[in-house]
Amino acid sequence: MRRRRRHIKKRRRAWLRGGVLALVLTALFAGCQTRQSTVPAELREGESPDYRSLLADEPARLRPRNHEVGWLERHGVAARAMSSDCMSCHQEEDCASCHTENLAKPLTVHPPNFETIHAIDAHLDQDNCTDCHKVETFCASCHIRTRVSAIEPNDPPTRVEFHPPGWLNASSPNNHGVAARRNITDCASCHQERDCVTCHQGINPHPPQFRLNCGRWLEADPRACVTCHADLSALKRRCL
């Protein structure tokens, strides 16, 4: 009889432990289900969602807590302190789309007297400048206004010499055509297309075997081509 009672007690204890374990597992499972239900369906299905569309649909779930009212006025401090956090959601294009030339910038963007030394940074990393400034408009207009660049192609040269000897000599290793083909954006910071056309009228401006590569130039900017070539359709057939 005693043995039977002991056996019944052991079975009851086992059932009790099993019941408690089942309740704990049920609670954990329910908690996991609750947390998963707060995640957008696109994320639960394992797809790669578009961040902007999800942010528009469910901003409270995807927008970080510190992005509350007034964040646009304060985000610069956080971006300078830990830009990697920003890059986990944003790309440089997102910054450049807001930080245009018309946006008032704080004085801390560039050090004092930066205009005097900016050419050094521009040559070291021109892409960094073009995140905010457009070479053909911002740089060229400022260079013309300060007389660094001539207002008209036939204007007298400035007192400052920006180009090395032999710059206009076609047989010189310093010929400007070599630099233009290497980095035409550098030229565009002071010169416009009309500057090139003024000198290159009536002569062939293309180097030998240019036909083998002219298709790429034509696709990039056909405006320079139509200065001499009126029929672009015929030109496309000739270029490779």
N, C-alpha and C positions, 0 to 999 in steps of 0.2 A: 504493500500500500504506500509506504513511504517513498519507495523508488518511483512509483507512478506519479505521486505528487511532485517530486523533484523534476520528473520529465516534463510534466505539464507546465511548471514554472519556467523551465528553460525554453520551452516552445513559445510561451507568452513573451518572454524577454526578447527572443529572436524576432517575433512578429513586431514587437514594439520598436526595436532597432530598425527593422526594415521599413516600418511605417514612417519613422522620423526621417530616415534617409530618403525615402520617396518624396516626402514633403519638401526637404531641402533641395533635391534635384528639380522638383517642379517649380519651386520659387526661382531658382537660378535660371532655369529654362525660360520662365515667363519674363524675367528681367532682361535676358538677352533678346527675346522677341520684342520687348518694348523698346529697347535701344535701337534695334534694327529698323523698327517701324518709323523712326524719326529720320532715317536716311532716305533721300529721294530714290524713286524706283530705278532711275538710270544707273545709280551707283550700286544698288543691290543686284541688278542684273548683270553686273560685270562689264558694262559697256563703258566707252570713253565719252563722257558727257561734255557738252559745250559749257564752259564755266559761266559765260555771260548769260546764256539762256536760263541756267539753273538759278543764277543769282537774281534774275528778274522774277522768276516764279516763286522762289523760296529764299528771300534775302536773309531772313532771320537764321536759317540753318547754315548758310555758307559764308556769310560775312563775319569776319572776326569781331570779337566783342569791343575792341578799341576803335572800330570804324563807326562811331556814333556821330551825332550832330557836331559839326565843327571839325571833323577829321581832315577835310581838305585844307583847312588853314594850319593844321598841326602836323600833317603827315611828313613834311620835309625833315623834321628833327629825327623821326623814327627811321626814315629812309637813309639818312646819313649815318645813323648809328648802327643799323643792321639791315643793309640793303638786301641781303640774302633772303630775309623773311619776305620782303616784297616780291622778290623774283620767284617765290614758290607759287604765286598766282598770276603775277603781272609780267609783261615783257617790256623791253625798252620802248616799243612802239606806243604802249599805253602812256608812258611818261611824255613822249614827244608829241602825242596828239593834243595834250593840254598845254604843255610848255612851249607854245608857239612864240613867234617874234612879237606878237601883240600883247602877250601876257607880261604884266609888271613883275620883274624879278628882284629879289632882295640883293643888296649890295654884296652879300657874301658869296654869290655865285662865282664872281671873279675877284681877284685881289685888286687893291688900288693900283691905278696906272697900268692896268692890264692891256690897254690899247697899244701901249708902247712896246710890249714884249709878246703880244699874242701870236705873232708870226712863228715864234719858236714852237709853241704848243700846237699850232695849226700844222706845221710840217711834221711834228712827231706823231700826231694822231688826228688826222683830219676828220675821221669818222665821228670822233667825239664832238667836234664842232658842229657837224651837220645834224646832230640829234636835235639841235635847237635852231641853227641858222642855215639858210639856203644860200649856197655859194653864189648863184647867178643873180640874186636880188640883194641880200643883206650885205655880203662882202663887197660885191661890185659897186653898189650904190655908195657905200661908205668910202671906198677907195677913190671913187670919182669925186665925191664931195670934198675929200681932203687933198685932192690933187695928186694922190699917189698914182692914179691912173688918168690918162688923158680923157677929156670929155669927148673930144672928136678924134678920129684916127690921125688926122694931120696936125693936131696940136703940137706945139713945141714940147720937147721932152722936159721932164722935171729935173731938178738939180740932183736928185738922188738916183743913182744907177742901180737898178734891181737885177739886171741880167749880166752874165759874164761876157768877156770879149768873144767875138765871133758868133754872137747870138743870132744875127741875121744872115750870116754867111753860110750858104748851103754846104760848102766843103769843110766847114769847121766841125770838130767833134762836139762843140758846144751849141750846135745849131738847134734852134728852138723847136724844129719839127720833131726831133728825137724826144725832147721833154714833153711835147704835146701828146705824142702817141703813148708815152709812158703814163702820164697823169693829166688828162685834159681838164679835170676839175680844178687843178692848181692854176691853170691859165685863166679859167672862167672867173676866178675871184677878182680879176682886174679887167679882163678883155671880154668883149662880146663877139658874136659871130661876124658882125659887120667889119670888125677890125681885121679878121683873117681875110675876108673877101676883098677888102680894099687893096691889099698887097697882092693877093693871089689871082687877080683878074687877068685873063689873057694868057696865063701860063698853066702848065699841068702841075698841080700841087701834090700829085700822088707819087710815091716812091715806086721803084721797079717791083713787078709782081703784085701790085696792089689789087689787081682784079681777083686774085686768089683769096683775098680777105675782105673785099669791099662789101660783101653781103652782110657781114656783122655790123659794119658801120652804118649801112643803109637802114638796117632794122632798128638800130639804136637811136638814130636821129636823122631822118630824111630831109630835114629843113636845110641843112648845109649842102646837101646834094642838089636840091632844086635850084640853087643859085646858078649852077652851070648846066645841069641836066634837066631839061623841061619835061621830058617824058619818063616818068618813074617806072612805068610798066616795061618799057624797053630796057631801062637800066637794070631792073631786077633780072631780066633774062640774061644779061651780060655778066652780072656779078655771080660769083660762086659762094 
